[in-house]
Amino acid sequence: MSFSTLALVLALGLVGPLLSWRASWHIPVIVGELLAGVVFGATGFGVLRPGDPIFSFLADMGFALVMFVAGTHVPVRDPAVRSALAVGALRAVLVGAFAAAAGFTLASWFDTGHGAMYAVLIASSSAALVLPIIDSQGLQGKSVLELTAQVAIADTACIVALPLVIDISQAGRATLGALAVAAGAVALFLVLRYLERSGLRRRAHEVSEERKFALELRVSLALLFALAALATRTQVSIMLAGFAGGLAVAGVGEPRRVARQLFAITEGFLGPLFFVWLGARLNLREFADQPRLILLGLALGVAAVLAHALMRLLGQPIGFGALAAAQIGVPVAAVTVGTQLHVLERGEAAALMLGALLTIAVAALAAAVAARSSHRGN
């Protein structure tokens, strides 16, 4: 990978903010980054070569950071959200039951054998997508707290479950690897909590701020990549390492300065690079050989929206159910890991992303409608 290629990748990453410029559209930045990668990658001009070892390694770093930031978005310390955990957990479990039925049905219809993976995808939510939408629309109230709890639980459970179901033949090894990464994350949480309670973190922060050492950022990155190394060594996805590390930091409380620094590195460099790389890996031309997979992608998106909308039976506003269906982290992980393990058939990766984009479009529309209803009510 050359500097000219790196400059092109970062320039293509600007397509994301351009498409998301109008806040009322609620288009996630990553949609534009993915589309730019598609146009300049395997589907389009073929300028970007995602198989390049340096490009792939930088993308893996970006993937770990994206999942780490997603983990820090889970509101594990918010007492208001904890009070809504019972209802949120019940809804997440029921969505999971509907998703299991739908996932195995679709796998049977399309003869892919990936029913368990589809079930996890359909049941998943994305805290990194849903929570910013809630904040931007100013949505409040008991239903919003229950929605937040439901999304946090579903996001966490599905990210943990995905490595176990994406390749059933390796589920035993994946379980052991996941347990090792989880143990590492627990150890990280305990160390961070000790540093916080003992006052060592604050004293280091004061020296670092005064002398421009950026110690907390350096330590955070070292610990994150140590977890990623553990995941690689135990042959599980760095997705789990990044998310588990983010949860550990969220459990202690992420310092605002570190959050801003990590945001800058992730959203300004490695995150866009990862999503452009991912788009470049997707080959939509495979749909020409497997047009039925277009229907699979649409069916996955519709099934996810319906499974979450069914929570109207438990009193959840249907718009909030549609918002909870928004997914991106788990489908992206399924595409990344599934492609690396060579368990997806031609065109299936593109189908998974098509389903995710459909849920995002429905969620954006549902959020806008919910916001207008809330403003009229006030």
C-alpha positions in Angstrom: 0.0 0.0 0.0 1.5 3.4 -1.1 0.9 6.9 0.3 -1.1 7.7 -2.9 -3.5 4.8 -2.1 -3.7 5.9 1.5 -4.5 9.4 0.4 -7.2 8.1 -2.0 -8.8 5.9 0.8 -9.0 8.9 3.2 -10.4 11.1 0.5 -13.0 8.5 -0.3 -13.9 8.4 3.4 -15.1 12.0 3.0 -18.1 10.7 1.0 -19.5 9.6 4.3 -19.8 13.0 5.9 -21.0 14.5 2.6 -23.9 12.1 2.3 -24.7 12.6 6.0 -24.5 16.4 5.8 -28.3 16.9 6.2 -29.0 15.8 9.7 -32.7 15.3 8.9 -31.9 12.4 6.6 -30.2 10.4 9.4 -27.8 8.6 7.0 -25.0 7.1 9.0 -21.5 8.2 7.9 -20.4 4.6 7.2 -23.0 4.3 4.4 -21.1 6.8 2.3 -17.8 5.2 3.2 -19.0 1.7 2.2 -20.4 3.0 -1.1 -17.2 4.8 -1.9 -15.3 1.5 -1.3 -17.8 -0.4 -3.5 -17.3 2.1 -6.4 -13.4 1.9 -6.3 -13.1 -1.7 -5.2 -13.9 -5.1 -6.6 -17.4 -4.1 -7.8 -16.3 -0.9 -9.6 -13.1 0.4 -10.9 -10.8 -2.0 -9.1 -8.4 0.7 -8.0 -8.4 -0.4 -4.4 -7.0 -3.9 -3.6 -8.3 -5.0 -0.2 -6.0 -8.1 -0.2 -3.0 -5.9 0.2 -1.4 -7.0 3.6 -0.8 -3.4 4.9 -4.3 -2.3 3.8 -5.8 -5.3 5.6 -3.8 -4.8 8.8 -4.8 -1.1 9.0 -8.4 -2.2 8.4 -8.1 -4.7 11.2 -6.9 -1.9 13.5 -9.9 0.2 12.4 -12.3 -2.7 13.0 -11.0 -3.2 16.6 -11.3 0.6 17.3 -14.8 0.8 15.8 -16.0 -2.1 18.0 -14.2 -0.6 21.0 -16.0 2.7 20.5 -19.3 0.8 20.0 -18.7 -0.9 23.4 -18.1 2.4 25.1 -21.5 3.6 23.9 -23.3 0.9 25.9 -24.8 2.8 28.9 -23.8 0.2 31.5 -23.4 2.9 34.2 -26.7 4.8 33.6 -29.0 4.1 36.6 -32.1 5.2 34.6 -31.3 2.6 32.0 -30.7 -0.1 34.6 -34.2 0.5 36.0 -35.6 -0.5 32.6 -33.5 -3.6 32.2 -36.3 -6.1 33.0 -38.5 -4.9 30.2 -35.6 -4.4 27.8 -34.3 -7.9 28.5 -37.8 -9.5 27.9 -38.2 -7.7 24.6 -34.7 -8.7 23.5 -35.3 -12.3 24.4 -38.7 -12.4 22.5 -37.1 -10.7 19.5 -34.4 -13.4 19.6 -37.1 -16.1 19.6 -38.8 -14.6 16.5 -35.4 -14.1 14.9 -34.5 -17.8 15.4 -37.6 -18.9 13.6 -37.1 -16.4 10.8 -33.4 -17.1 10.4 -33.7 -20.8 10.0 -36.7 -20.4 7.7 -34.7 -18.1 5.4 -31.7 -20.4 5.5 -33.9 -23.3 4.4 -35.6 -21.2 1.6 -32.3 -20.0 0.2 -30.4 -23.3 1.0 -27.4 -21.6 2.6 -27.1 -23.5 5.9 -26.6 -20.3 7.9 -29.7 -20.3 9.9 -28.0 -19.6 13.2 -26.0 -16.7 11.8 -29.2 -15.2 10.2 -31.0 -15.5 13.5 -28.2 -13.5 15.3 -28.3 -10.8 12.5 -32.1 -10.5 12.6 -32.1 -10.2 16.5 -29.2 -7.7 16.6 -29.5 -4.0 17.3 -26.8 -1.3 17.1 -26.2 0.9 20.1 -23.7 2.9 18.1 -26.5 3.8 15.6 -29.6 4.0 17.8 -28.3 6.0 20.8 -27.0 8.9 18.7 -30.3 9.0 16.8 -32.2 9.1 20.1 -30.0 12.0 21.3 -30.2 13.9 18.1 -34.0 13.7 18.0 -34.3 14.6 21.7 -36.5 11.5 22.4 -37.2 11.0 26.1 -39.5 9.1 28.5 -40.0 5.6 29.9 -40.3 4.0 26.4 -37.0 5.5 25.4 -35.2 4.1 28.5 -36.7 0.7 27.8 -35.6 0.9 24.2 -32.1 1.9 25.2 -31.9 -1.1 27.6 -33.2 -3.4 24.9 -30.7 -2.2 22.3 -27.8 -2.5 24.7 -28.7 -6.0 25.7 -29.3 -7.2 22.1 -26.1 -5.5 20.8 -24.0 -7.2 23.5 -25.6 -10.6 23.2 -25.4 -10.8 19.4 -21.8 -9.6 19.3 -20.9 -12.4 21.7 -23.0 -15.0 19.9 -21.8 -14.2 16.4 -18.4 -15.9 16.6 -20.0 -19.0 18.0 -22.6 -19.4 15.2 -20.8 -18.1 12.1 -19.0 -21.4 11.7 -20.7 -24.1 13.7 -18.0 -26.6 13.1 -15.6 -24.4 15.0 -18.0 -23.4 17.8 -16.1 -25.2 20.5 -12.8 -23.5 19.7 -14.6 -20.2 19.3 -16.2 -20.6 22.7 -12.9 -21.2 24.4 -11.4 -18.2 22.6 -14.4 -16.0 23.6 -14.0 -17.1 27.2 -10.3 -16.1 27.1 -11.1 -12.7 25.6 -13.9 -12.2 28.2 -11.5 -13.0 31.0 -9.0 -10.5 29.6 -11.7 -7.9 29.5 -12.7 -8.6 33.1 -9.1 -8.3 34.1 -8.9 -5.0 32.2 -12.0 -3.7 34.0 -10.6 -4.6 37.4 -7.3 -2.9 36.7 -9.0 0.2 35.4 -11.3 0.3 38.4 -8.3 0.0 40.8 -6.5 2.9 39.0 -9.7 5.0 39.2 -10.4 4.3 42.9 -6.8 4.7 44.0 -6.5 8.1 42.4 -3.6 6.9 40.2 -5.4 7.5 37.0 -6.3 11.1 38.0 -2.7 11.9 39.0 -1.4 10.5 35.8 -4.0 12.5 33.9 -2.9 15.7 35.5 0.7 15.1 34.6 -0.2 14.0 31.1 -2.3 17.0 30.5 0.3 19.4 31.8 3.2 17.9 29.8 1.2 16.7 26.7 2.1 13.0 27.2 -1.3 11.6 26.1 -0.7 8.8 28.6 -4.3 7.7 28.8 -4.6 7.4 25.1 -1.4 5.4 24.8 -2.5 3.0 27.6 -5.9 2.6 26.1 -4.6 1.7 22.7 -2.0 -0.7 24.2 -4.6 -2.5 26.2 -7.0 -2.7 23.3 -4.5 -4.1 20.9 -3.3 -6.5 23.7 -6.9 -7.9 23.8 -6.9 -8.0 19.9 -3.6 -10.0 20.1 -5.3 -12.4 22.6 -8.2 -12.8 20.2 -5.9 -13.5 17.3 -3.9 -16.0 19.3 -7.0 -17.8 20.4 -8.5 -17.6 16.8 -11.6 -15.5 17.5 -12.5 -12.3 15.9 -11.0 -9.0 17.0 -14.6 -7.8 16.9 -15.1 -9.4 20.3 -11.9 -8.1 21.7 -12.7 -4.5 20.7 -16.3 -4.6 22.0 -15.3 -6.3 25.3 -12.6 -3.7 25.8 -15.1 -1.0 25.2 -17.5 -2.5 27.7 -14.7 -2.7 30.3 -14.0 1.0 29.8 -17.7 1.9 29.9 -18.1 0.0 33.2 -15.5 2.2 34.8 -16.3 5.4 33.0 -14.3 6.7 30.1 -12.5 10.1 30.7 -13.9 12.7 28.3 -10.4 13.6 27.0 -9.7 10.0 26.1 -13.1 9.7 24.5 -12.3 12.7 22.3 -8.9 11.4 21.4 -10.2 7.9 20.5 -13.0 9.5 18.5 -10.5 11.5 16.5 -8.3 8.5 15.7 -11.3 6.2 14.9 -13.6 8.6 13.1 -10.9 10.6 11.4 -8.6 7.8 10.2 -8.9 4.1 11.0 -12.7 3.9 11.0 -13.2 5.4 7.5 -10.3 3.3 6.2 -11.9 0.1 7.5 -15.3 0.9 6.0 -13.8 1.9 2.6 -11.8 -1.4 2.7 -14.9 -3.4 3.6 -16.8 -1.8 0.7 -13.9 -2.5 -1.6 -14.1 -6.2 -0.6 -17.8 -6.5 -1.4 -18.3 -7.6 -5.0 -21.8 -6.7 -6.0 -21.2 -8.2 -9.4 -21.7 -11.6 -7.8 -25.4 -10.7 -7.6 -25.5 -11.2 -11.3 -24.5 -14.9 -10.8 -26.7 -15.2 -7.7 -29.7 -12.9 -8.2 -31.6 -14.9 -5.5 -29.3 -13.4 -2.9 -30.7 -9.9 -3.6 -34.0 -11.4 -2.3 -32.1 -12.9 0.7 -30.7 -9.4 1.6 -34.1 -7.8 1.4 -35.7 -10.7 3.3 -33.1 -10.4 6.1 -33.8 -6.7 6.4 -37.6 -7.1 6.4 -37.4 -10.0 8.9 -35.3 -7.8 11.3 -37.8 -4.9 11.1 -40.8 -7.3 11.6 -39.2 -9.1 14.5 -38.6 -5.9 16.4 -41.9 -4.3 15.4 -43.7 -7.3 17.0 -42.8 -5.9 20.3 -45.8 -3.7 19.8 -47.6 -6.7 21.4 -45.7 -5.8 24.7 -46.7 -2.1 24.5 -43.7 -0.7 22.6 -44.5 2.0 20.1 -44.1 0.5 16.6 -41.7 3.3 15.7 -39.4 2.5 18.5 -39.5 -1.2 17.5 -38.4 -0.2 14.0 -35.7 2.0 15.4 -34.4 -0.9 17.5 -34.0 -3.0 14.3 -31.2 -0.7 13.1 -28.1 -2.8 12.7 -24.6 -2.3 11.4 -21.9 -3.7 13.8 -23.0 -7.3 13.7 -23.6 -7.5 9.9 -20.2 -5.8 9.3 -18.6 -8.4 11.7 -20.4 -11.2 10.0 -19.2 -10.1 6.6 -15.6 -9.5 7.8 -15.3 -12.7 9.8 -17.3 -14.8 7.4 -15.1 -13.7 4.4 -11.9 -14.4 6.4 -13.1 -17.9 7.3 -14.4 -18.5 3.7 -17.8 -19.7 5.1 -20.0 -17.4 3.0 -21.0 -18.2 -0.6 -20.5 -15.8 -3.5 -22.7 -12.8 -3.1 -23.8 -13.6 0.5 -21.6 -10.9 2.1 -23.3 -8.3 -0.2 -26.7 -9.7 0.8 -25.9 -9.3 4.5 -25.0 -5.7 4.0 -28.1 -5.1 1.9 -30.2 -6.3 4.7 -28.4 -4.0 7.2 -28.8 -1.0 5.0 -32.5 -1.6 4.7 -32.9 -1.7 8.5 -31.0 1.6 8.7 -33.3 3.3 6.2 -36.4 2.1 8.1 -34.9 3.2 11.4 -34.1 6.7 10.1 -37.7 7.1 8.9 -39.1 5.8 12.2 -36.9 8.1 14.2 -38.1 11.1 12.2 -41.7 10.2 12.6 -41.3 9.6 16.4 -39.6 12.9 16.8 -42.4 14.8 15.0 -45.0 13.0 17.2 -43.0 13.8 20.3 -42.8 17.5 19.4 -46.5 17.7 18.6 -47.2 16.1 22.0 -45.1 18.8 23.8 
